[in-house]
């Protein structure tokens, strides 16, 4: 993966919902987790 590849906020949000859903399959959770690892980290503002 190139350093400039990032998951959009909307996809990251959907991926987190898939991970939270107990009815999601293992394959769906794996894909969602992969998407979230590419999401930019949230930085706290001081």
C-alpha positions, 0 to 999 in steps of 0.5 A: 500500500502506498503511503497516500492511500487512505480510507474515506470517513464514510467508508471507515464509519460503515466498516466500524458498524460492520465490526460492531454487528454480531451478525456480520460474517468473518469475511465481512469483518476481515474486509472492514478491519482492513479498511479501518487500518488504512483510515487516518488516525484522529488527532486531538487538538490542543 
